[in-house]
Amino acid sequence: MLVLSRKLNESVMIGDDVEVIVLDVREGVVKLGIKAPREITVHRQEIYAQIVAENKRALSPKGDLGAMADMFKKLQKKAPPANPS
């Protein structure tokens, strides 16, 4: 981990396109500004963790579609055979 000290209105560059600027420091809270191209997503860590967890849940084979498929299989086993007419 790289640790840097920055003062008010100083910034850090990440690559060529992302600039992180210290906008304000009050009562132990630092306000940051982030300049980045639109194609780069920027999230607070806790929001990013929620997005990752939701994406993993959506990919789970036992998600909503998996449960629906199991229910459909059970219904097929209980249903009487169709009469071909």
N, C-alpha and C positions, 0 to 999 in steps of 0.2 A: 504494500500500500504506500502510495506517495502521500506525504503530509506536507502541506504548504500553509504559510501564514500570509494573509492578505489583509490590507486595511480598507477602510471605506473607500469606495469608488475604484479600487484596484480589481484586476480581473485575472483569470486563468484561461488559457487557450487549450482546448482539447482537439487535437488534430488541426486542420486548417479551417474548419467550418464552425466550430462550437466555441463560444465565449461565455464564461461564467463570471458575473460581475457581483461584487459585494455592494448592495444598495443601502443597507441599513443594519446597524447592530444596536439592539436595545434589550436590556434586562435578560441577557443570556439567549436572545433569539437573533438569528442572522437572517436577513432577507436577501435572497439571491435573485439576480436576473439572468436569464439564459437566452442567448442569441444563437439560434440554430436554424438550418434549412428546414422547410416544412416537411420534407420526407423523413426527418429524424424525429422519432417519438420521444417525448420527455414526460416522465411520470414521477410523482413522489414514490419512494420505495414501497410504502404500504399499499398504494394503489397498484403498483407493478406486481407485487406479490399476489394480490387478489386476481389480477388478470391471468397470471401464470397458473394459479390454482383452478380458476374457471376453465382455462384451456385444457388442463390435464383432465378435469372432470368430464369435459365434453368429449374427449378422446377415449374415455374409459369404455370398454366393451359392455359393462354393466350399467351404462348411463340409461337415460330414458328410452332410447331405441332398443337397447338390450333387454330391458324389462318388458317392453311392448312385444318384442319377438318371442320371449318366453311365454307370455300370456297367450299369444296367438297359437303357439305350438300346443299348449294345454287345451285350448278351445277346440283345435282340430282333432285331438285325440278323443274328446268327449262327444263330438258331433257325430250323428249317424251318417253313414255313407250316402252320397247323393244318388238319386234315382235318374239314370239316363233315360230320357223319353224321346 
